[in-house]
């Protein structure tokens, strides 16, 4: 069963549901064209890593635990221990796997892991008391960052086209960021492809969010896969948002525009990471949305985690 995320729509939306919708959306914006774009390599080329002097700092490699959601539900302590043995020291949570914040923190401590970041949707309509409780939980878990994970579809499941909706979201993000700052947390926004769908009037949701949120209160967690699926080059997004891309979801794209383990797809991550200082990247977060779902088994997500860590740790650019 899909884990579901809080959304501004009247009903929750699963990430797998987002993927199904993305297939249609990507076709509309030309997914086939993006595979040949300047920031991609030939199939398999992301695994054939160019040798350079720069590398991803190992202590900044993390993993979004949504990648392992089914395996965590089966065996939380064992799965966290496995991540630690792979080499991870930090993770990004997506809920507490049926535990309280304190219980989840205890499980992380036992495994020698830190949840430096977490995905928590801001209340819609915005409610300060509810959000402050989420911030309190984030501090219990030990997070330094808290990230809004999803936006972009209306109550009918269609991409939002009204710029006023994104302007309203930007105001709410500023409110959430201000409260997060008071709680000692950095607040970020995670994109999918929907923020890059053209709005009535010609702009995009991402344009509005980047221009109408306060850079001191809201940073971006750029999902590299979903940015490509939105037919945008992550390097261009970085150049337009210098210093605001503090986190990246490192997720590979296969030749059919589906998910792939890092290095097995077409994205040239080294080319993107060459702009890490310009971006302000502080965390490189491995993710694959379907890592443990059929036809794969839940335990296969641990293989994805291992491949992702090894890929980032060995990448030179």
URHUHU-V379420 format. One record per pair of residues at least 12 apart in sequence whose ideal C-beta (glycine too) atoms are under 6 Angstrom apart, sorted by sequence separation. I is the first residue (numbers start at 1). GAP is how many residues later the second one is. If there is no record, write none. Layout:
I&GAP + I&GAP
This chain:
2&12 + 253&12 + 252&13 + 253&13 + 291&13 + 2&14 + 120&14 + 253&14 + 252&15 + 288&16 + 118&20 + 76&21 + 91&22 + 93&22 + 286&22 + 222&23 + 90&24 + 91&24 + 220&24 + 224&24 + 63&25 + 72&25 + 92&25 + 93&25 + 94&25 + 118&25 + 219&25 + 220&25 + 228&25 + 65&26 + 90&26 + 115&26 + 117&26 + 120&26 + 122&26 + 221&26 + 222&26 + 223&26 + 225&26 + 84&27 + 115&27 + 121&27 + 219&27 + 62&28 + 63&28 + 64&28 + 65&28 + 66&28 + 84&28 + 114&28 + 115&28 + 116&28 + 117&28 + 118&28 + 119&28 + 225&28 + 284&28 + 62&29 + 65&29 + 84&29 + 189&29 + 215&29 + 259&29 + 62&30 + 81&30 + 119&30 + 259&30 + 76&31 + 80&31 + 187&31 + 188&31 + 189&31 + 190&31 + 210&31 + 259&31 + 191&32 + 80&33 + 188&33 + 193&33 + 248&33 + 146&34 + 192&34 + 196&34 + 245&34 + 246&34 + 250&34 + 105&35 + 159&35 + 191&35 + 245&35 + 101&36 + 105&36 + 163&36 + 193&36 + 196&36 + 242&36 + 246&36 + 247&36 + 248&36 + 249&36 + 250&36 + 251&36 + 193&37 + 235&37 + 238&37 + 243&37 + 102&38 + 159&38 + 161&38 + 163&38 + 170&38 + 234&38 + 249&38 + 101&39 + 146&39 + 161&39 + 166&39 + 170&39 + 174&39 + 178&39 + 101&40 + 152&40 + 173&40 + 174&40 + 177&40 + 235&40 + 238&40 + 145&41 + 146&41 + 147&41 + 148&41 + 149&41 + 167&41 + 177&41 + 238&41 + 152&42 + 166&42 + 170&42 + 145&43 + 147&43 + 152&43 + 170&43 + 174&43 + 261&43 + 274&43 + 273&44 + 131&45 + 135&45 + 173&45 + 126&46 + 261&46 + 262&46 + 138&47 + 270&47 + 131&48 + 135&48 + 263&48 + 126&49 + 262&49 + 122&50 + 122&54 + 3&66 + 147&74 + 6&115 + 5&116 + 8&116 + 7&143 + 5&144 + 9&144 + 5&145 + 10&145 + 9&146 + 25&168 + 22&171 + 18&174 + 92&193 + 34&194 + 39&194 + 39&196 + 34&197 + 30&201 + 29&202 + 26&203 + 22&207 + 43&212 + 47&216 + 46&217 + 46&219 + 86&219 + 50&220 + 67&220 + 82&220 + 86&220 + 46&221 + 62&221 + 64&221 + 67&221 + 71&221 + 46&222 + 70&222 + 87&222 + 43&223 + 60&223 + 61&223 + 62&223 + 63&223 + 64&223 + 86&223 + 60&224 + 67&224 + 74&224 + 31&226 + 40&226 + 40&227 + 41&227 + 71&227 + 40&228 + 56&228 + 70&228 + 71&228 + 39&229 + 71&230 + 26&231 + 35&231 + 39&232 + 68&233 + 67&234 + 63&242 + 61&251 + 58&255 + 56&256 + 56&259 + 55&261 + 54&263 + 52&264 + 51&265 + 52&265 + 49&266 + 49&267 + 15&274
